[in-house]
Structure formats: C-alpha cells, structure tokens
Amino acid sequence: MAEKVNIGVIGAGWWATLSHIPALIANPNVDIVAINRPDREGLDKVAETFGLSHAYLDASEMIARENLAGVVIASPHVLHAEHARLALESGLHVLIEKPMATTAADARELVALAQSRHRQIIMPYGWNYRPIVDTAHQLVKDGWIGEVRHVIAQMASALTDLFAGEPMVETKEHLFRPPASTWADPKRSGGYGWGQLTHGLGALFRMIDLEPVRVFAKTGLSPAGVDFYDAAVVEFANGATMALSGSATVPKSRGYQMDIRIFGTEGMLLFDIERARVEAIRHDGKTHLEELPPDAGDYESIAPITRFVDICRDAPAVNPADGIVGMRAVAVLDAMYRSSNSGRMEEV
C-alpha cells in the first residue's frame, strides 16, 4: 500500500474547483495534484488559486508526464467517456463525475476496459457514501423484502435556473459557474436526466442488483430545450417494473428530494432523503426502522474523493458506486432519451 499517491484532474472547472480539488489538497495521502483544462486563462486561474504547479492544457500530456495513480474526470458530460478511456488505457483508476458516459455503449466499454486493466471506476454519487443508502442496500441484500418486483423512484432538485440555461444563483461567488453548454444544451447531453436524475439511479442501483432492459418515457422541456421533467417506465431483466420520475423545479427554499419505494415478494422498503427514512416492512409482520439523524439525507461530496484516494493507494476500501452502478444508470437514461424522441419503448 502506497503512503502517498499523485492524482490528476481532467476538467478543472466549476465542480472540480469547488469540491474535488480542495478535497484532494486536504487529503494527507495525496502528494501531487495535477490539473488539466483546455483554456490558458482558466488553467492559470485554477493553478494560482490553489497553488498548483502541475498544470496542463492537454490531458494526454498530463497523463504521460505525471506519475499518477488515478484521475478524476470532471470535464463536460459528453467528454467523460473519452477522458475515462484515456486514463484507463494508461492503467489508472478513475473517478468519473456523473453521468459516467452519455451512451450505454460507451458505459459498457468503460466497464469492460476497467475490468481488463484491473482498475476501478468509482462514481461520486454522494448519497451512496452515506449510511442512509448503505442501510437500504444491506436490507435488500439480506433478503428483507425478497425478490424485487416493482420500484417507484423519484428525484427532484431546486435547479430551475440551471436547466433553463440561466446562471445558477447559488454559484454567484464561486471561482467558476456551471456553464449552460454542459447543463442546458440538448445537443451536448444537457438536461435533468443526465445532470441530476443519474444520482437517484445511482442510489437505486446500489440498493438493487437488477439489469434494466427496456424503457418507455416522456419528458417535459425547459426554456432551453432540455428536460425539466422526466417520466419513465422501466422493465428489468427479471420482469420487475419501475415508475421513474424526475423534476428540476423544486422551489429554491427547499432541498433535494429522493423518494424510493421497493416492493418485493416478502415486503417493501421505504427510502426518503428528505425525511431521513429507511424502513423495511414485511408481510410476516417483521419491520425495521433505521434510527437516523435529521441530516442523514444530506449530500456527501468529500467521501468519494477520500474513497478514491484509498483505492489508488491499494488500501482496503468499499466502492459503493462502481462501474456497474454507473453503467446501469447510463443505460436507463440513454434509453429514456431515445424513447422520448421516438415515442416507442426502447431496448437498453
């Protein structure tokens, strides 16, 4: 196990500078933090702000010149697969910002590549690193609800501005602001599904080990022409079904919503981050209500980096958002968008 490792960041923009880079700098097991972004002005701004001397305009050059153990991929959505492939082919572990890719084919290719190189993919689905999701995962794994037959899953966020192509009000004082070209351009995988609903799917696929096979969907569009609202029916390989919902237009006075209900042959699981609830209720009368603090549903942004660094050091570490989880989320979203465009049920 290495004492310290060097980590690269591809896409040193809004979220990377707000969360990932500060977390890497603060981690005692990280030595060099190397950064990449394609514009000189922005790159110099990041380097000066954080005192980083290993700065590159070209991601390939950074990987070739630095002795890295892993790379954080935080570039625009449509570049995630390209940059993750570059790092994995160089034998590096990758933390890939959501979405893992923007096509199911790319996601499957990344998982296969990681497996062939004996590297790990880790997704920073923040709630997957909290006890609230871990508890739900364990209850399902331990058979509390039996075989999964039906799921109701909804996620909603206070991001009307972001997906309307307007400046996100909360980011006014940030080093960078999330660009409309990433979040609100329908030609570049903008929209609520790729940008946010992926988190709900990431949590769900930590809880249930099922393969999605077909999706039928409708979406409601924002003024920028990307999805504000998502409504989908999902079929899984075992015949189970899911009603999936997403909304970007929660009032700014309220926080995230993620409400998942899983119905099985032996009972049901109720999961809710807004009210910090995980409860299993069985047909035989047995119940389990997890005792959780009021903040149990808060989003976690530091732990994914901490876990990633441990993986890069070969330290013992559970990966609660691996490539399979990320791939299944992408598969649902890819088919959801295709179905919305075609008006037909689409194969995953």
C-alpha positions in Angstrom: 0.0 0.0 0.0 1.4 3.4 -1.1 1.8 6.1 1.6 1.0 8.9 -0.9 -0.2 9.0 -4.5 -0.4 11.6 -7.2 -3.9 12.3 -8.7 -4.8 14.1 -11.9 -7.9 16.1 -12.6 -9.3 16.4 -16.1 -11.7 19.2 -16.3 -10.7 21.7 -13.6 -14.0 23.7 -13.8 -16.9 24.6 -11.6 -17.4 21.4 -9.5 -13.8 20.3 -9.6 -12.6 23.6 -8.1 -15.5 23.8 -5.7 -15.2 20.2 -4.3 -12.7 17.7 -5.8 -9.5 19.8 -5.9 -9.9 21.2 -2.3 -10.6 17.6 -1.1 -7.5 16.2 -2.9 -5.3 19.0 -1.5 -6.6 18.4 2.0 -6.1 14.6 1.8 -2.9 13.6 3.7 -2.4 10.7 1.4 -2.2 12.8 -1.8 1.2 14.2 -2.9 0.9 15.9 -6.3 -2.4 17.2 -7.6 -2.1 17.7 -11.4 -4.8 19.7 -13.2 -6.0 20.0 -16.8 -8.4 22.3 -18.6 -8.1 23.4 -22.3 -8.0 27.2 -21.9 -4.9 29.0 -20.7 -6.8 31.8 -18.8 -8.9 29.3 -16.8 -6.0 26.9 -16.2 -3.8 29.8 -14.8 -6.7 30.9 -12.6 -7.0 27.4 -11.0 -3.3 27.0 -10.6 -2.9 30.4 -8.9 -5.9 30.0 -6.7 -4.8 26.6 -5.3 -1.1 27.0 -5.6 -0.7 24.1 -8.1 2.3 23.9 -10.4 1.5 20.8 -12.3 -1.0 22.3 -14.8 -1.7 21.2 -18.4 -3.7 22.3 -21.3 -3.7 18.8 -22.7 -5.0 15.8 -20.8 -2.9 13.3 -22.7 0.3 15.2 -21.8 -0.6 15.3 -18.1 -1.1 11.6 -18.0 2.1 10.9 -20.0 4.3 13.2 -17.9 3.0 12.8 -14.4 3.4 9.6 -12.3 -0.3 9.3 -11.5 -2.2 6.6 -9.7 -5.7 7.8 -10.6 -7.6 10.5 -12.5 -10.7 12.5 -11.6 -12.8 13.1 -14.7 -14.8 16.3 -14.3 -15.0 17.5 -17.9 -18.3 18.2 -19.7 -20.7 15.3 -19.8 -20.1 14.5 -23.5 -16.3 14.1 -22.9 -16.5 11.8 -19.8 -16.1 8.6 -21.8 -13.2 9.9 -23.9 -11.3 11.1 -20.9 -12.1 8.0 -18.8 -10.9 5.8 -21.7 -7.7 7.7 -21.9 -7.0 7.2 -18.2 -8.0 3.6 -18.1 -5.9 2.7 -21.1 -2.9 4.2 -19.2 -3.6 1.8 -16.3 -5.1 4.4 -14.0 -8.1 4.2 -11.6 -10.8 6.7 -12.5 -13.4 8.7 -10.6 -15.9 9.8 -13.2 -18.3 12.6 -12.5 -21.9 11.8 -13.3 -23.0 10.8 -15.8 -20.4 8.1 -16.4 -21.0 8.4 -20.1 -23.8 9.6 -22.4 -24.4 6.3 -24.3 -24.9 2.8 -22.9 -22.4 1.6 -25.4 -19.7 3.9 -24.1 -20.5 2.9 -20.5 -20.3 -0.8 -21.2 -17.0 -0.2 -23.0 -15.6 1.6 -20.0 -16.6 -1.2 -17.6 -15.0 -3.8 -19.8 -11.9 -1.8 -20.2 -11.6 -1.2 -16.4 -12.0 -5.0 -15.8 -9.4 -5.9 -18.4 -6.9 -3.5 -16.9 -7.8 -4.5 -13.3 -8.6 -0.9 -12.5 -11.6 0.5 -10.7 -14.3 3.0 -11.7 -15.8 5.0 -8.9 -18.7 7.4 -9.3 -19.2 10.3 -6.9 -22.9 9.6 -6.3 -22.7 11.5 -2.9 -25.6 9.7 -1.2 -24.1 6.3 -1.9 -21.4 7.2 0.6 -23.9 7.9 3.4 -25.2 5.4 5.9 -28.8 6.0 4.7 -28.1 4.3 1.3 -25.8 1.7 2.8 -28.5 0.7 5.2 -31.1 0.3 2.4 -28.5 -1.7 0.3 -27.9 -4.0 3.2 -31.6 -4.6 4.0 -32.3 -5.6 0.4 -29.1 -7.7 0.2 -30.1 -9.5 3.4 -33.5 -10.5 1.9 -35.8 -8.3 4.0 -38.1 -7.7 1.0 -37.4 -10.9 -1.0 -37.2 -10.7 -4.8 -37.7 -7.2 -6.2 -40.9 -6.9 -8.3 -41.7 -3.2 -8.5 -40.0 0.1 -7.8 -41.3 3.7 -7.5 -38.4 6.2 -7.7 -38.5 9.9 -7.9 -35.9 12.6 -7.6 -36.3 16.4 -7.7 -34.0 19.4 -7.3 -34.1 23.2 -7.0 -32.4 23.8 -10.3 -34.9 25.6 -12.4 -32.3 28.2 -13.4 -29.5 25.7 -14.3 -31.6 23.7 -16.7 -33.2 26.8 -18.2 -29.8 27.9 -19.3 -29.5 30.7 -16.7 -26.7 31.2 -14.1 -27.3 29.0 -11.1 -28.0 31.5 -8.3 -26.1 29.6 -5.6 -22.8 29.8 -7.6 -22.5 33.6 -7.8 -19.4 33.7 -5.6 -17.8 30.5 -6.9 -14.5 30.5 -8.9 -16.4 29.3 -11.9 -20.1 28.9 -12.6 -21.7 25.8 -14.3 -21.8 26.6 -18.0 -25.1 26.3 -19.9 -23.1 24.5 -22.6 -22.8 21.5 -20.3 -26.1 21.6 -18.4 -28.6 23.1 -20.7 -27.6 22.3 -24.3 -29.8 19.5 -25.8 -27.0 18.7 -28.3 -24.5 18.1 -25.5 -26.4 15.9 -23.2 -27.8 18.7 -21.1 -31.0 18.2 -19.0 -32.2 16.9 -15.7 -31.8 13.2 -16.5 -28.0 13.4 -17.3 -27.4 16.2 -14.8 -29.4 15.0 -11.7 -31.7 12.0 -12.1 -28.5 10.0 -12.6 -27.9 10.5 -8.8 -31.3 8.8 -8.0 -30.5 6.0 -10.3 -27.0 5.6 -8.8 -28.6 5.2 -5.3 -31.2 2.8 -6.6 -28.7 0.6 -8.3 -26.7 0.4 -5.1 -29.8 -0.9 -3.4 -31.0 -3.4 -6.1 -28.9 -5.7 -8.3 -31.1 -5.7 -11.4 -30.3 -5.2 -15.1 -32.6 -2.7 -16.9 -33.7 -4.0 -20.3 -36.5 -1.7 -21.7 -37.6 1.9 -21.2 -40.6 4.0 -22.3 -40.5 7.7 -21.5 -41.9 11.2 -21.9 -40.1 14.4 -21.0 -41.2 18.0 -20.4 -38.8 20.6 -21.6 -37.2 23.7 -20.1 -37.0 27.1 -22.0 -33.5 25.9 -23.1 -35.0 22.8 -24.8 -33.6 20.2 -22.3 -35.7 18.1 -19.9 -37.1 19.8 -16.8 -39.3 16.8 -16.2 -38.8 13.0 -16.8 -41.4 10.3 -16.6 -40.4 6.7 -17.5 -41.5 3.1 -17.2 -38.6 0.7 -16.8 -38.5 -3.0 -17.2 -35.8 -5.2 -15.6 -34.4 -8.5 -16.7 -36.3 -10.4 -14.0 -39.6 -8.9 -15.2 -39.8 -6.3 -12.4 -41.1 -2.9 -13.3 -40.3 0.7 -12.2 -42.0 4.0 -12.4 -39.3 6.7 -12.6 -39.8 10.4 -12.2 -37.5 13.5 -12.2 -38.1 17.2 -11.8 -35.8 20.2 -11.8 -38.3 22.8 -10.5 -38.3 22.4 -6.7 -38.5 25.9 -5.2 -35.1 27.3 -4.1 -36.3 27.3 -0.5 -36.4 23.5 -0.3 -33.6 20.9 -0.7 -33.2 17.7 -2.8 -35.9 15.1 -2.9 -35.2 11.4 -3.4 -38.0 9.0 -2.6 -37.6 5.3 -3.5 -40.1 2.6 -2.7 -39.1 -1.0 -3.5 -41.7 -3.7 -3.4 -40.7 -7.4 -3.2 -42.1 -10.8 -2.7 -41.6 -10.6 1.1 -42.3 -7.0 1.8 -41.3 -3.4 0.9 -38.6 -0.9 1.6 -39.2 2.8 2.0 -36.4 5.3 1.4 -36.6 9.0 1.6 -33.7 11.5 2.0 -35.9 14.5 2.6 -37.3 12.9 5.8 -34.2 10.7 6.5 -36.2 7.5 6.5 -35.2 3.9 5.8 -37.9 1.4 6.7 -38.5 -2.2 5.8 -41.9 -3.8 6.3 -42.5 -7.5 5.7 -45.6 -9.5 5.0 -44.9 -11.7 8.1 -45.2 -8.6 10.4 -41.4 -8.0 10.9 -40.3 -4.4 10.5 -37.0 -2.5 10.6 -37.0 1.3 11.1 -33.4 2.6 11.0 -32.5 5.2 13.5 -31.1 8.1 11.5 -30.1 11.7 12.4 -32.1 14.5 10.8 -29.2 15.3 8.5 -28.8 11.7 7.3 -30.1 12.6 3.8 -27.5 15.4 3.2 -25.3 15.1 0.2 -21.8 13.9 0.7 -19.1 15.5 -1.5 -15.8 14.7 0.3 -16.1 10.9 0.9 -16.0 9.9 -2.8 -12.6 11.6 -3.1 -11.4 10.0 0.1 -12.5 6.6 -1.0 -11.0 7.1 -4.5 -7.6 8.0 -2.9 -7.7 4.9 -0.8 -8.4 2.8 -3.9 -5.5 4.4 -5.7 -3.3 3.6 -2.7 -4.4 0.0 -2.7 -5.9 0.5 0.8 -8.9 -1.6 1.8 -12.0 0.3 0.5 -15.6 -0.5 -0.3 -16.7 1.1 -3.6 -20.4 1.9 -3.2 -20.8 3.4 -6.7 -18.7 1.3 -9.0 -18.7 1.0 -12.8 -21.7 -1.4 -12.8 -23.8 1.1 -10.9 -22.7 3.9 -13.2 -23.3 1.8 -16.3 -26.9 0.8 -15.3 -27.8 4.5 -14.6 -26.4 5.5 -18.1 -28.3 2.6 -19.7 -31.6 3.7 -18.3 -31.0 7.4 -19.2 -29.8 6.6 -22.7 -33.0 4.6 -23.4 -35.1 7.2 -21.7 -34.0 9.9 -24.0 -34.3 7.7 -27.1 -37.8 6.7 -26.1 -38.8 10.3 -25.5 -37.6 11.2 -29.0 -39.1 8.1 -30.7 -42.4 7.7 -28.8 -41.7 4.0 -28.5 -40.4 1.6 -25.9 -36.7 1.4 -26.4 -34.3 -1.5 -25.7 -31.5 -0.8 -23.3 
